[in-house]
Amino acid sequence: MKGRVLIIEDNEQNMYLIKYILEDGGYDVRWASDGKEGIELAAVIRPDLILLDIQLPTMDGYAVARNLRRNPDLADIPIIAVTSYAMPGDREKAMEAGCSGYIEKPIDPDTFEEQVEKHLRSKGLKEVS
């Protein structure tokens, strides 16, 4: 198995596409549909990478990223914003909130897994058993 990835995404179509691509690539994928659930699940499963939508109900992705960074047990997990927010300054706002990277939606199925692997390598992970 490659790394364990937590997807925090409220749109089921986006989640299924990301999940399909990553599971097909050998990743263990878990999913949360809102920020609160994502924070709780991250604490339980300790993923190798978190893919975080910014536009979430109740608690936006910026608040989720800040919350995860405040938890010493989760602070070192790379958080990649996967979002349709693509206006000037959106990338910087995500990084200031604690994200380690940024992937714009719509995702490109041909390059998405490669982008995820790049972020896992930056954490020093090649394969996780």
N, C-alpha and C positions, 0 to 999 in steps of 0.2 A: 504494500500500500504506500502511496505517496502521502503527503500531509493531510491533516484533518482541517477542513475549511468550514467556517460558520458563515452562512449567508443571512444577513438581516435585510429582508426585502418584503414589502407588503404586496407587491404586484405578482400574482401567481404565474403569469406568463413569463415574466422576467426571471423569476425564481426557477421555474422548470427548465428554461433554456440554460441558465448558468449551471444548475444542478446536473443536467444531462451532459453538458460539455465536460464538466469536472469529473463526474463519476465514470464517464467513458475513458477519461485519462487516468483513472486509477486512484482518485482521491476519495477519502471518506468525507461525505458532505452532510452537514446538518443545517437546518433552516429554522429561523424565527421570523414571525410576521410583523413584529413591532419592536420598538427599542427596548422596552422593559423586559420582554421575553428574551430578547437577544442578550442583554446584559446578564440576566439570570442563567441562561444556557451557557454563555461564555465561561462563567464562574464554575460550572459543573464539568464541562467537557475540555476546557483549556485548549482551544483550537490552535493550530499553527499559524492560521491566517483568518482574518475577518474581512468579508466583503460587505460593505455597508452602504445601503441606499441612504441618501440624504433626506429625501422627501418621504418621511414616515408619519403615520398618524400618532397623535398624542405627544410624542417626544421625537423631535427631528434628529437626523443623523449627527449633527454637530454636537447636540447634547449627549447623545449616546457615546460618541468618541471621547468627549471630555470626561464622562463618567467612567469609561473603561480605563482611561489614562490615570485617573485618581486611585484606582485599585492596584496596589503594589503587586498582586498576584497576576494581573492581566496587563500591566503597563508595557511590557516588552513585546506583546503580540502585534505584528504588523496589521494595521487597519487600512484597507483600500476603499476609498469612496468610489462607488460605482453608481454614477448619477447622470441624469439628463441636464443637471445644472451646468451650463457651459458658457456662461456669460463671463466677461472680464472680471477677475477677482474671485470667482467661485472656487477655483483650485486653491488659491491662497487661503481663503476662508476655511476650507476643509483641512488644509495642512495646519493652520493655526489652532483648530479644534483638536488636533491630535492624530489626524490621518497620516499615514506613511506614504501614500500614493493616491493616484486619481485615475480612474478609467471612465471615459465618457460613454453614455448610452446614446444610441443603441450600440450594444457591443458587437464586435466583429467575431463571429464564431470561428473564423479561420485563425485568428491571432490571440483570442482570449486566454486559452490555456497557457500559451507562451508568456503572456503578460503576468499571469498568476505565478508561474514558475520563477520568473524574474524576481518577484517579491519574496518568494520562499527562499530563494538562493541568497537574497540580501540578509535574511535572518540566519543563514548558515545551514539551512536544511536542504538535503538532497533527497533522501528517502526516509520516511518515518515508519517504523514498524508498529 
